Amino acid sequence: MADSRERRVVVGLSGGVDSSVAALLLQRDGYDVHGLFMTNWEEDEDGYCTNARDFQDARAVCDRLDIPLHRVSFAREYRDRVFRYLLDEYSQGRTPNPDVLCNREIKFGEFARYARRLGAARIATGHYARVSADGRTLLRARDGDKDQTYFLHGIRGDELAHTLFPIGSLTKAEVRRMAADAGLPNHAKPDSTGICFIGDRPFRAFLAGHLKGDPGPIVTVSGERIGTHEGLVYYTIGQRQGLGIGGRKGRRDAPWYVCEKRRATNELVVVQGSDHPRLYATALLAVAPSWIAGRPPPLPWRCRARLRHRQALQACEVTDAGDGLRIRFDTPQRAIAPGQFAVLYDGPACLGGAVIQRAAADAAAAPPGATAPDTAA
């Protein structure tokens, strides 16, 4: 850390304990630490967003550590680059993950540029992830239950080289203990869940305020109508709750799950039982791949993947599909949802990922021990 620019690091402070301990550790390592609180949403008529309270928590932490706190709004950028994407994906019948886009476009895009204007050569966050010693590889966190590399896979390598993840080698329990020992006022603050502007409200109610649902039939695989949906935009593959399908005469007593959304006929297709074969596939097609190194590994490639945050890593083979990637798994995967991300790993390293387009058409496969489906379902 030869000069003031090399010594200065701007930490994205959310008001939570993770980013606060990240700032604490950097200060102890001798960095010139500045905090930055980002506002990414400014419309909150119903009071669900905790932005104001989180800012007060971030300010209290900075007072305790005696470091400066900056505040900036990226709400316009978030609406243009993340929120519009979210609405467009839902309107097309897919299930997007806005956290991945927020990290790529806002936290490691706009935030990093703003930090450079503050005279910093590096940024830091409270994500549970690690960076290799040469700064080129994103590594999974020590705490497997908290690992957040799934959400970070879209970061470019040049951004990663200037990023620090101070708590990536700690467990959540260790982070909270450090916060308490240091007297940080938010040491016992509960973890935030979900997206700020949605908060605790039902997601369908939020989405209905931005996208109009087109009601239609809920049908079984054989075409029998058994209910009415409120609009395909409000459902995702594998969903169980909110279908409004009660017990039906002549059928076994098992919950119903969404297995397909037919946009051409506006039908929501459901099956009974969490282990129904129609909920499983052994392969998928993914598009718009992004690689942290800027280029893909040699294909075909044996690796591991996860299709959702906290899913156990799944063995697979990745091949070139022309306009994307084909990923074939060693074991059937449940509820592959178009719009979500397939994130790829080589040992502890997260190399990148791609947007799931669909489960491969020839890949339907029952999980081991699956029950036979009802003939009418």
N, C-alpha and C positions, 0 to 999 in steps of 0.2 A: 504494500500500500504506500507507494512512493509519494504521491501528492494528494491534495484535497479531493480531487475528482475520483481518484482510485479508492480513497477512504470512505467516500460518501455512498450510502445505499439507502434507497427509498423503499420502505416496507408498506405494502398494501394493508392497511388496518381496517378490519370490518367491524370492530367492536367486540369480537369473539376472543376466546382464550387462546386459540391456536396462533393467530397472527400476532397477538400481544406477546406471547412467549417467543415467537420468531424475532420480534424487535428486541426483547430482553437479551436473547442469546447473542445477537449481532453486536449489541452495545457492550456486552462482556468481552467480545472478541476484539474490541477496539475500533469498530467502525464508527463513522460519523452518521448516526442513524436519524432519518427523517421519516415521519409517518405520513401516509396519504390516505384519506378517506374518500372513496368514490361513491357518488350518487348516480345510479344507473336508471332510476325510475322516479318520476316526479308527480305522477297522477295517483292520488290515493284518497279518493272520496270516501271510501268505506273504512279507512283506518287499519287496513290489514298489514301494510308495510311498516316494518319496525325501524325504518331508516333514521328517524330523529333520535330514538332511544339508542340505537347503535352508535350514532355519532357522539352522543354524550359519554358512552362507555369508552370509545376510542380516545376521546379527549381526557378522560380521567386516567387512562393508562399512560398517555403521553405526559401528563402532569406528574404522575408517579415516577416515570423514568427520566423526566426532565429532558424530553426531546421535542422538537417542533412538530406540529401537526398541520398539514395542508389539507384543503378540501376542494374538490373539483367535481363538476357534473359532466358525466358522459352520457346523459340521458338521450340526447339526440342521436348520438352514434349507436347507442344500444337499440333504440327504436328502429333505426334505419338498417342495421346490420344483423340484429339478433331477433327482435320481436317480429319484424316483417317476415323473416325466414320462418319463424315458428308458425305464424298464421298461414303462410303459404303451404307449408308442409301438411298441416292439419287439414286444410281445404282440399288437398290432393289425396287425403285418406291415409297419410303416413303418420308416424309417431316420432316427432323430432326430439332432440335432446339439446335444449338451449344452453345448458352449462358448458358444453363443448365449444359452442360458438362464442359464448361470452368470454371464455378463457382466451381463445384464439384472437378474437377481434378487439376485445376491450382490455382485459387484464394483462395480456402480453402483447398488445398492440398500442392502443391509446395510452394506457398507463405507462408503458415503457418509454414512449416518446415524451410524455409529460415529465417523467423522472429525469430524462436527459436535460430537459430545460431547467430543472432544479439543480443541475450540476452533478448528477450521479452517473457513475459508470455501470452501476448494477441496480437491479430491483430484487426484492424478496417478497415472498408470500408465506402464509401459514398452511400451505398445502402439504399433505402427507405424501411426499415423493422425494427422490434423491437425484443428484446429478453426478455422473462419473468424474473422476479426478481431472480428466482432460476437458471437461465441460461440453462434451459432444453427445453424450448418451443419457437419456432419461431412464432412471432406475426405479423399480418398485420400492415403496416404503418398507421399513422394517416391520411396522404394525400392519399385517395383512388385512385386518378388518377395517382399517382406516385408509388403506392405499387409495390414492386419487389419480393415479396415472391414466385411468380410463378417460377422465375428463380433460387431461392435459396432452393427449396424444397428437393434437393438431398444432402444437407449438413448433415453430421452425427452429432449426438447429442454431442459427445465428442469434435468436432470442434466448435460447436455452443457455448459450455460452455466457450470457450476462445475467443469469438468474440464480438466486440462492434459495434453497428450501431448508431453513435451519432446523425444522423439527422432523425432517424425514427419517431420522434414525432413532426417533423416540416413540414410545407408546403413548396413547392418550392419557393413561394414568400418570405417566411421568410428566407429561405436559401440565396437567392440572396440579400436580404436586409442586412443580417448579413455580407455577403462577402463585400458588398459595404461599410458598416460602418467601417469594419476592414481594408479597403484599399487594399483588395486582388486584384491583377492586372487582374484576370480572372473573376471578379464578373459579367460581362455582356457576357461572352463567351456562344455562343449557345450550347444547349445540343447536344451531339453526337448521331447519329442514325445509326443503322445497325452494321455490323461487320467491323472492321478496314480494313482488307485486301480486302474487296469488295468495300468499300467506296461508291461513287456516281455512279459507273458504273452500267449498267443494269446487274441484277443478272444472267440472262441467258447467257450473254456474258462471265461473269466470269466462270460459271459452264462449259461452252463449252470448256474452256481451260484445263479442267481436266477430263471431262467425255464426251465420244463420244455419240451423240444422234443418235437414229435409227428412221428415219422418218416413219410415218405410217398414217393410216386413222383416221380422226375425224368422228365419227358416232353419230347418235341419238340413243336413247334407243331401237328403233325398228330396228336398223341396217342400216339406210340410210346413205350413205357416203355424207358428206357436206363440207369436207375440208381435209387438210393434216397437221399433226403436225410435229414438228422438232425432236421429241424424248420425250418419256414419262418422262424422268428424269427432263425435264424443266418445268413441270406442277404440280400443286397441286389441291387437291379437293377444290371446291368453287371458283377457279380462273376465272376471267372474262377477264382481259386484255391479249393481246398478242395471241388471238386465231385465228385472221385473218379470221373470219367468218362475211361476210357482210349480208345485207338484202337479203332475199330469197323469191321468188315469192310464193304466196299462204300461207305465214306464217305471224303471227302477228309481229309487230315491237317491239321486246323485246330482250335484250342482252342475250348472251349465257354464260353458266357456266359449268365448268368441274364437273361432278358428279361421275366419275369412271375412273380408269385406268386399262385396261385389258392387263396384261403383256403377257399372253399366246398367244394372237392374235395381240398384239401391237396396240390396239385400244384405242383412247381417246374418252370417251363417254361424250356427252354434252347435256344439256337441256336448254330450254328457260325460263327466268324469275327467279329472285332471290328467289321467294317463291315456286319454283317447288318442289313437294313432294319428288322427288328423291334426293334432297339436304339435307333432314332431316332424323334423326333417333332418337329414344327414348332410345337407349342403345348402349353400346360399350364394347368391350373386351380389356383389357390392361394387359401388361406383365411386367416383371422385376420391381415389386413394390419396392420402397425404403421408409423407415420410419425413420424420424428423431429420434424417440425414440428407434429405433432398432427392433421394433416389431409392428405388426399391432394392431389396436383396435379390440375388439371383433366383429366378423362378424355374421350375417348381421349388417350393420351400416348405420344409417341415418345421412347424412352430407350434405355439399355443395361442389361443384367442379367448377373449371374453366378449359376450354380446350385451352385457349390462354391468353396471357398477356392482362390485362385490361378488359377482359370479366366480366360481372356481375356474381356474384356467383350464381350457379344453384343448386336447391334442388335435391337430388338424394338418392339412396340406393345402397350401395356397398355390394356385396356378393362374396364368394369364388368361383372362376372358375377353381379350380384345379391347373393349371399352371399359374394362374394370377388372375385378378379381373374382375368381371362383374359389370358395373355401369349402373343402370337404372335411367333415369331422369324423373322428374315429368312433364316436358314439352319437346317437341321435340327440338333437337339441330341441328344447321345448320353447314354443311361442316365439318364433323368430319374427320380429316386428319390423317391417319396412320403415325406414327413416331413422332408426336407431343406428348405432355404430358398432362395427366389428373391429376390435382393437387387438393388435398383434404383438406377441412377445417372443423374445429369444432369451431364454433363461430369465434373469432378473431385469433385462432391458426391454423397455417399451419402444418399438420401432416406428409405430404409426398405426393407421387404421383407414377404414373406408365406410361409406354410408351404405347400409343394407338396402338393396333394391327389392329383393324377394327371396323367399326360400326357393331353391332350385326345383323346377317342375318335376324332375324325375327322382326327387329325393325323399318322398314321404316314407317314413319308417316308424314302426311302433317301438316304443322303449322296451327294454327287457321286462318281462312280466306283465305287460299291459293286458288289460281285460279286453275281451272282444266287444266291439261296438254293437249297440242295438241295431237291428236291420233297418229300422226307420230313422236312425239318427246319423 
